[in-house]
């Protein structure tokens, strides 16, 4: 779990930076709604990853975090390709990314429900 505790916040920070960059690029070019939507999803899921990584990570929580990251990155990458290059990464990339994010959120709920309680200090 030590590797996940180091990777998740780094991944979250990179996703947050990419989200801000995508929002700016979408504002200053013809990226439009696709770019804005991708940016929102990256920034939102970056915050969720930071919160998850601050918790005492179990294997389930770490996997859920990586699923959230993978889904958000795939989702935003396909929307970015559509916004700036008028192409898709591959068929159903947005749908797959969305499904992986949904599965990640459900896994987070299960992981937090089953996580050992922290003792009060």
N, C-alpha and C positions, 0 to 999 in steps of 0.2 A: 504493500500500500504506500510505501514511501515514495516510489516513483510517481504514482497517481497524485499524491499530495503535492508534488513539485510540478507535474505537468499540467494539471487542471487549471491552476491559477495563471500559469504562463499562457496556456491556450485561451483562457478567458480574456486576458489582457490583449492578446493579438486579435481576437475576434472583436473586441471593443474598438480597437484602433482601426480595423478593417471596416467596421460599421460606420465609424465617423468619416473615414475616407470615402466610403461608398455614398454616404449621404451628401458629402460635399461635391463629389463628382456628379451625382445625379442632379444636384441643384444647378451646377454650372455648365452642364452639357444637356444633351437630349435624353438622358437616362430616364427621367420621368418617374412614373409610379412603380415600375419594376425596381429601379434603384432604391427608391424610398422604402419600399416593402422589404427588400433584402437587408437594408441598413437597420431597420427597426428590429428585424428578427435576429440579426447578429448582436446588436447591443443588448436586447432583452435577454438573450440566452447567455451572453457573457456575464451579465449580472447574476443570473441563476447559477452559473458555474462557479463564480466567486463565492456565493453563499454556500454552495454545496462543498466546495473545497475547504471552507472554514470549519466544517463539521468534522467530527471524528469519522473518517472514511471507512466504510466497510467495503467489501468487494462489490456488493450490489449497488451501493451509492457511487462508487468509482465507475462501474460499467454504465450506470444511468447517466452520469456526467459526460462520459465519452460519447454515448449515444446522442445526447442533446447537442453536443458540439458537432458531431458528424452530420446529423440531420440539418442543423442550422447552416453549416458551411455548404453542404450540397444544395440546399434550398436557395441560399443567397448567391452561390456561384452560378446556378442556372439562371436566376433572375438577372444577374449582372451580364451574363452572356447575351440574354435576350435584349437587355437595355442598351448595351453598347455595341454589340456586333450583329444583332438581329438573327441569332442562331440559338439553338438549344444544345446543352451538353450532350444529352441523349434523351430518348423518349421517356417520359414519366419521371424525370429527375426531380422536378419540384414535388410531385406526388410522393415519391420515395423519401425525399428529404422530410416532407411533412409527416409521413407515417413514422419515420424513425424518431422525429421529435416527439410525437404523441407517445410512442412506446417509451421513450426516455422519461417523459413526465410521469407516466404510470409507474415505471420502475423506481423513480424518485419517491413517489408516494409509498410504495411498498418498502423501499429501503429505509425511509425515515420511520415508518411504522414499526419495522423490525429492529431498528438500530438500538444498541444499548443506551439506556438513559445516562445522561451526565449527572454527576453528583453536584449538589449545590455547594458553593464555596462560602 
